[in-house]
Amino acid sequence: MPEAINRDEVQRLLDDEQAQLVEVLPPDEYEDEHLPGAINIPLKLLDAQTAEQLDRERPVIVYCYDSQ
């Protein structure tokens, strides 16, 4: 179940639970600037098949920077 979390919780999940950080930016934006350790699965391509690359035993943090 998705839930919004703050920066401190993101850091805790990354440090303590080896969470997976997924940026859903388009590839060109991801290449320009992404968070360290993040993997890219563009939102338009995010489905059951592309999500198979994620470890189901670890938390997943999905992130998208939107300046709007």
Buried (B, 14 or more C-beta within 10 A) or exposed (E): EEEEBEEEEBEEBBEEEEBBBBBBBBEEBBEEEBEEEBEBBBEEEEEEEEEEEBEEEEBBBEEEEEEE
